[in-house]
């Protein structure tokens, strides 16, 4: 018998052998197929830039109060709802951004003003297979089934303790982040709630973290084991260790004040995260972004700012550019050098213009009050050519070489642009144990952050290898990561 024949025989299950085959990763490009054409595919002239060319509207119940838009499976997703409730989720084909095609409308009475939307695809064979979205509502959170993009439907909602509207800033759920299966909710003076949303039909509240210093949680962003919590109309922010999801802890030194270049505290309205940067939108008395380096969550440091004279709302980042609503106008800034931010251009839309979201070579401007009829969101070209460059990795969490990492950890990857959520799965991001075994897990993304969550706790005292695979994670124009990024970490304890 040859050695090869012996090895094949030795590895072949015998009759009655109940051992299941070892988990194996899919190829990096074998994620679910897109349902739409992807991002904008139109080239603009210089004369086309900074001019609104189309409007996006929700259903007939739309009060013209809009905020964020996001990509999902080749379509643009517009969650729309007024501050006092009544809203829905609509899908658009934006391949020709100045002639958008709406696929669907939906409506739910208690859906409330939405500053974030978390989405996840669970593949065939998963107990909860389908496409899901999480949004906030008047008393907590809602989960929507978006498996059929032509008929989104709310399937569950969770009332969270002491969350209610019309107490708009002190007790309401303002934002959320879905690092499947865990759902993090920024709920103002209630702090941050963590839910287990493994089953979208039956999310379970795990814990509540309230800040002793009274930080009013306005936004939450999670990369691996690190959560950035931004405040709503305060001059503070926090970094939480969420490696044990049902027991978040403030990093030593992780509660910090937001200040300008002069060191004076600055009240901010909302924030965001990209890689090792935290962004804060300066409110009245200056406008513009403030940037902090949060690569060390125990020592966040000022990295730059750019006062505009406006009144900041929400801020986003895309390939070195910052996008911020300033109430009366929107601004796009060249931030490739954080210490020397420069204005690239401005957009305009009638109403309280708090939001501008990059979407390929266009941006979507949104107002959440005082809009002209059916003009709460506008499409504006901001650069000429369609995006043809894949995303770049800015950060991997746990960091390369980290040790003592909890076995309940998740893997986070920060990119330089928004990524297609369904391009993140067990194949485009891979986790290997030190024996070469593939670790099964769930993948999803929200804005610029991708996460991979192992389905079982990791082994103690074990060195793991993370691979963010070339040809896997993609941006909204279906451009893939060009080069594989590899890092390692070691878990706490001993084998």
C-alpha positions in Angstrom: 0.0 0.0 0.0 1.4 3.4 -0.9 1.6 6.2 1.7 -1.0 8.2 -0.1 -3.4 5.3 -0.1 -2.8 4.7 3.6 -3.5 8.4 4.4 -6.7 8.3 2.4 -7.9 5.1 4.1 -7.0 6.5 7.5 -8.9 9.7 7.0 -12.0 8.0 5.5 -14.9 7.6 8.1 -15.9 4.0 8.6 -19.4 2.7 8.8 -21.0 4.0 11.9 -18.5 6.8 12.3 -20.6 9.8 13.4 -17.8 12.4 13.3 -18.8 15.5 11.3 -16.3 16.8 8.7 -14.1 19.7 9.8 -15.3 23.2 9.0 -13.7 24.6 5.9 -13.8 28.3 4.7 -15.5 29.3 1.5 -13.5 31.0 -1.1 -13.1 34.8 -0.5 -15.4 35.7 -3.3 -18.1 33.2 -2.5 -20.4 35.5 -0.5 -24.1 35.9 -1.4 -24.7 37.3 -4.8 -25.7 40.9 -5.0 -29.3 41.6 -5.7 -28.7 44.9 -7.3 -26.1 46.6 -9.6 -24.0 48.1 -6.9 -22.8 51.7 -6.6 -23.0 54.5 -9.0 -21.6 53.7 -12.5 -21.8 57.1 -14.1 -18.9 59.5 -14.9 -19.6 63.2 -14.2 -18.1 66.3 -15.6 -16.6 69.0 -13.4 -19.7 71.1 -14.1 -21.9 68.4 -12.6 -20.3 68.4 -9.2 -21.8 70.0 -6.1 -25.3 70.2 -7.7 -28.3 68.1 -6.6 -29.4 65.9 -9.5 -32.1 63.7 -7.9 -34.2 63.1 -4.7 -34.9 60.0 -2.7 -38.3 59.6 -1.0 -39.8 57.1 1.3 -43.4 55.9 1.2 -46.6 57.9 1.3 -46.3 58.2 5.1 -42.9 59.9 4.8 -42.8 63.1 6.9 -39.6 64.2 5.0 -37.4 63.6 8.0 -34.3 61.7 6.8 -30.9 60.8 8.1 -28.6 57.9 7.1 -28.4 55.8 3.9 -26.4 52.6 3.6 -25.5 49.9 1.0 -26.8 46.4 1.1 -26.5 43.6 -1.6 -26.1 46.1 -4.4 -28.8 48.5 -3.4 -29.0 51.8 -1.5 -31.1 51.4 1.7 -33.0 54.4 3.0 -34.5 54.1 6.4 -36.9 57.0 6.9 -38.8 58.1 10.0 -39.7 61.3 11.8 -38.4 62.1 15.3 -41.9 61.4 16.7 -42.3 58.0 14.9 -43.9 56.6 11.7 -41.4 55.4 9.1 -40.1 52.6 7.0 -37.3 51.2 4.9 -36.9 51.7 1.1 -34.5 50.1 -1.4 -33.1 51.9 -4.5 -31.1 51.1 -7.6 -28.6 53.9 -7.7 -26.4 52.7 -10.5 -27.5 55.8 -12.4 -27.6 58.1 -9.4 -29.4 61.0 -11.1 -32.2 58.6 -12.2 -32.7 56.4 -9.1 -35.1 53.5 -9.3 -37.1 52.7 -6.2 -37.8 49.0 -5.5 -39.9 49.1 -2.4 -41.7 51.0 0.3 -42.7 49.8 3.8 -44.2 51.4 6.8 -44.4 50.8 10.6 -46.0 53.2 13.0 -43.5 53.2 15.8 -40.2 53.2 13.8 -38.4 56.4 14.9 -35.8 58.8 13.5 -32.9 56.5 12.5 -29.3 57.5 12.9 -27.9 54.0 12.1 -29.0 50.8 10.5 -27.4 47.4 11.1 -27.8 44.7 8.5 -26.8 41.0 8.3 -27.1 38.1 5.9 -27.4 34.6 7.4 -26.8 32.0 4.8 -28.9 29.0 3.8 -28.5 26.3 6.5 -28.3 28.8 9.3 -31.2 28.4 11.8 -32.1 32.0 11.1 -31.2 32.2 7.4 -32.2 35.4 5.7 -31.5 39.1 5.5 -32.1 41.3 8.5 -32.0 44.9 9.6 -32.0 46.6 13.0 -33.3 50.1 13.6 -34.4 52.0 16.7 -38.0 52.9 17.6 -39.8 54.9 20.2 -39.3 52.5 23.1 -36.2 50.5 22.0 -35.2 48.6 18.8 -36.9 46.8 15.9 -35.7 44.0 13.7 -36.9 43.9 10.1 -36.9 41.0 7.6 -35.3 42.4 4.4 -34.9 39.0 2.7 -37.2 40.3 0.0 -36.0 43.7 -0.9 -39.3 44.5 -2.5 -41.2 43.9 0.7 -39.3 44.8 3.9 -41.3 43.9 7.0 -40.8 44.5 10.8 -40.8 41.1 12.6 -39.9 42.0 16.2 -39.3 44.8 18.6 -37.8 45.1 22.1 -38.8 47.6 24.7 -35.7 48.7 26.6 -35.9 49.8 30.3 -36.5 53.6 30.7 -36.4 54.3 27.0 -39.1 56.5 25.6 -40.0 59.3 23.3 -40.8 62.3 23.5 -37.8 62.7 25.8 -35.7 63.2 22.7 -32.2 63.5 24.1 -32.2 62.1 27.7 -34.0 58.7 27.5 -34.4 57.8 23.9 -32.6 55.1 21.8 -30.5 57.3 19.5 -28.3 54.8 17.6 -27.2 51.2 17.4 -24.5 48.9 16.1 -25.1 45.2 15.1 -22.0 43.1 15.5 -23.9 39.9 14.9 -25.1 38.3 17.1 -24.7 41.2 19.6 -26.7 44.4 19.2 -25.3 47.5 20.9 -27.8 50.4 21.5 -26.7 53.9 22.4 -29.6 55.1 24.6 -28.7 58.6 25.9 -28.7 58.8 29.7 -29.6 55.1 29.8 -26.0 54.4 28.5 -25.5 51.4 26.3 -27.7 48.3 26.1 -26.4 45.0 24.8 -28.8 42.4 23.3 -28.3 38.9 22.0 -30.0 39.2 18.6 -29.0 35.7 17.3 -32.7 35.0 16.6 -34.1 38.1 14.9 -37.6 37.1 16.0 -36.6 37.0 19.6 -33.8 39.4 20.7 -32.8 39.1 24.3 -31.5 41.9 26.5 -28.2 40.9 28.1 -27.0 43.9 30.0 -27.0 47.7 30.4 -23.9 49.8 30.9 -24.5 53.3 32.5 -21.7 55.8 32.6 -20.9 57.0 36.1 -19.8 60.4 34.7 -23.2 60.9 33.1 -22.1 60.5 29.4 -25.2 60.8 27.2 -24.7 58.0 24.7 -25.5 59.2 21.2 -23.6 56.9 18.9 -21.9 53.5 19.3 -19.4 51.8 16.9 -17.8 48.4 17.6 -14.6 47.0 16.1 -13.7 43.6 17.5 -13.5 44.1 21.3 -13.5 47.9 21.3 -16.6 50.1 21.3 -16.5 53.8 20.7 -19.4 55.6 22.4 -19.9 59.2 21.3 -22.0 61.7 23.2 -25.1 63.7 22.2 -24.5 67.4 22.7 -21.7 66.9 25.3 -18.0 67.3 25.3 -17.1 63.7 26.2 -16.7 60.2 24.7 -15.8 56.7 25.9 -14.0 53.6 24.8 -15.4 50.3 26.2 -13.9 46.9 26.4 -16.7 44.6 25.0 -14.6 41.5 24.8 -17.1 39.9 27.2 -20.3 41.2 25.6 -22.6 40.9 28.6 -20.1 42.7 30.8 -18.7 45.8 29.1 -16.0 47.7 31.0 -14.6 51.1 30.5 -10.9 51.0 29.5 -8.6 52.7 32.0 -8.3 56.2 30.6 -11.1 55.4 28.1 -13.4 58.2 29.3 -12.1 61.4 27.6 -13.2 64.9 26.8 -13.5 66.2 23.2 -11.4 69.3 22.8 -10.2 71.5 19.9 -6.6 72.3 19.0 -6.5 74.9 21.8 -7.3 72.2 24.4 -10.7 73.8 25.4 -13.7 71.4 25.7 -15.9 71.3 22.6 -19.6 70.1 22.6 -20.2 67.7 19.8 -23.4 66.4 18.3 -22.5 63.0 17.0 -19.4 61.0 15.9 -18.0 58.1 13.9 -15.1 55.8 13.6 -12.7 54.7 10.8 -9.7 52.5 11.7 -7.8 54.2 14.5 -9.6 57.5 14.2 -12.6 58.8 16.1 -14.5 61.7 14.5 -16.7 64.2 16.3 -19.0 66.8 14.7 -18.5 70.1 16.5 -21.8 71.7 17.4 -22.6 75.4 17.7 -19.7 77.8 18.1 -17.4 76.4 15.4 -18.7 73.4 13.4 -16.4 71.1 11.5 -14.8 67.8 12.6 -12.5 67.0 15.5 -10.3 63.9 15.2 -8.8 61.7 17.9 -6.4 58.8 17.6 -7.9 55.9 19.5 -5.3 53.2 18.5 -4.6 52.9 22.2 -8.0 52.8 23.9 -6.4 53.7 27.2 -4.9 56.9 25.9 -7.0 58.6 23.2 -5.1 61.6 21.8 -6.1 64.7 19.7 -5.1 64.3 16.1 -6.6 67.4 14.3 -9.6 69.6 13.8 -11.1 72.0 11.3 -13.6 74.6 12.5 -16.0 75.7 9.8 -18.2 78.3 11.6 -21.2 75.9 11.1 -23.2 73.8 13.4 -22.2 70.1 13.0 -24.6 67.2 12.9 -23.2 63.8 11.6 -19.8 63.0 10.1 -18.6 60.2 7.8 -15.3 59.1 6.3 -14.5 57.7 2.8 -11.0 57.1 1.4 -9.4 60.1 3.1 -12.4 62.5 2.8 -14.7 63.6 5.6 -18.4 64.4 5.0 -20.3 66.5 7.5 -23.7 68.2 7.8 -23.5 71.7 9.2 -27.3 72.4 9.5 -27.3 75.1 6.9 -25.1 73.4 4.4 -23.0 70.2 4.0 -19.2 70.1 3.6 -16.7 67.6 2.0 -13.2 67.9 3.3 -9.8 66.4 2.2 -8.6 64.8 5.4 -5.8 62.6 3.9 -3.5 64.7 6.2 -5.5 64.9 9.5 -3.3 67.7 10.7 -4.1 69.8 7.6 -7.8 69.3 6.7 -8.9 71.3 3.7 -12.4 72.1 2.1 -13.1 70.2 -1.1 -16.6 71.4 -1.7 -20.1 72.1 -0.3 -23.6 70.9 -0.8 -27.0 72.6 -0.2 -30.5 71.4 0.6 -33.4 73.2 2.1 -34.0 72.2 5.8 -31.9 71.2 8.8 -29.1 69.6 6.8 -27.4 67.4 9.4 -26.3 64.5 7.2 -24.2 63.8 4.1 -23.3 60.2 3.4 -20.7 59.2 0.7 -21.9 56.7 -1.8 -19.3 56.1 -4.4 -18.8 59.3 -6.5 -22.0 60.8 -5.2 -23.1 61.8 -1.7 -26.6 61.7 -0.3 -27.6 64.9 1.6 -30.5 64.5 4.1 -32.5 66.9 6.3 -34.4 65.9 9.4 -36.7 69.0 9.6 -38.1 71.8 7.5 -37.6 70.1 4.1 -39.3 71.1 0.9 -42.0 68.5 0.0 -40.5 65.2 -1.2 -36.9 66.6 -1.0 -35.6 65.4 2.3 -32.7 63.5 0.6 -30.8 64.6 -2.4 -28.2 62.9 -4.6 -25.1 65.1 -5.3 -22.1 64.2 -7.4 -18.9 65.1 -5.5 -16.2 63.6 -7.7 -16.1 62.7 -11.4 -15.2 59.1 -11.7 -17.0 56.0 -10.3 -15.0 54.3 -7.5 -12.6 51.7 -9.0 -10.3 51.1 -6.0 -11.0 48.4 -3.4 -11.1 49.0 0.3 -8.0 49.2 2.4 -7.5 47.8 5.9 -6.8 50.5 8.5 -7.0 48.4 11.6 -7.4 44.8 12.9 -8.7 44.2 16.4 -7.4 42.4 18.4 -4.2 44.1 17.4 -1.3 42.1 15.9 0.7 40.3 18.6 -1.9 40.9 21.4 -1.9 38.4 24.2 -4.2 37.7 27.1 -7.2 38.1 24.7 -10.5 36.8 26.2 -11.9 33.6 24.6 -15.2 35.4 24.0 -13.5 37.9 21.6 -14.7 38.9 18.2 -12.5 40.0 15.3 -12.9 43.5 13.9 -11.5 45.1 10.8 -11.6 48.9 10.1 -11.6 49.9 6.5 -11.0 53.3 4.8 -14.5 53.3 3.2 -18.0 51.8 3.7 -18.0 48.2 2.7 -20.8 45.9 1.3 -22.0 44.1 4.5 -22.6 40.7 2.8 -19.0 40.5 1.5 -18.0 39.8 5.1 -18.3 36.1 6.0 -16.3 33.0 7.0 -14.1 33.0 3.9 -13.4 36.7 3.2 -12.2 37.0 6.9 -10.6 33.8 8.2 -9.6 32.8 11.7 -7.2 29.9 12.2 -6.1 28.1 15.4 -2.5 27.2 15.9 -3.1 23.7 14.7 -4.3 25.0 11.3 -8.0 24.4 12.1 -10.6 26.8 10.6 -12.8 28.6 13.1 -16.5 29.0 12.0 -18.1 32.3 12.6 -20.6 34.9 11.5 -19.6 38.0 9.5 -21.3 41.3 8.9 -20.4 45.0 8.5 -21.8 48.4 9.3 -20.4 51.5 7.6 -16.5 51.2 7.6 -16.3 48.4 10.1 -16.4 44.6 9.5 -16.7 42.0 12.2 -16.2 38.3 12.4 -17.8 36.6 15.4 -16.7 33.0 16.2 -19.7 30.7 16.9 -18.0 29.1 19.9 -15.7 30.5 22.5 -12.0 30.3 21.5 -9.6 27.9 23.1 -7.5 29.3 26.0 -3.7 29.8 25.7 -3.9 29.5 21.9 -2.3 31.6 19.2 -4.8 32.4 16.4 -4.1 33.8 13.0 -6.5 36.3 11.3 -6.5 36.6 7.5 -8.4 39.4 5.8 -8.4 37.8 2.3 -7.6 39.5 -1.0 -10.6 39.3 -3.3 -13.0 39.1 -0.4 -14.3 42.2 1.4 -15.7 44.6 -1.2 -16.9 48.2 -1.4 -20.3 49.3 -2.7 -18.9 49.4 -6.3 -17.9 45.7 -5.9 -14.2 46.6 -5.8 -12.4 44.0 -3.7 -9.5 44.2 -1.2 -6.3 43.9 -3.2 -3.9 42.3 -0.7 -4.3 39.8 2.1 -3.6 41.2 5.6 -2.4 38.7 8.2 -2.2 39.2 12.0 -2.0 37.0 15.1 -3.1 37.1 18.7 -3.0 34.8 21.7 -5.9 34.0 24.1 -5.7 34.2 27.9 -5.2 31.1 30.0 -3.4 27.8 29.2 -4.2 24.9 27.0 
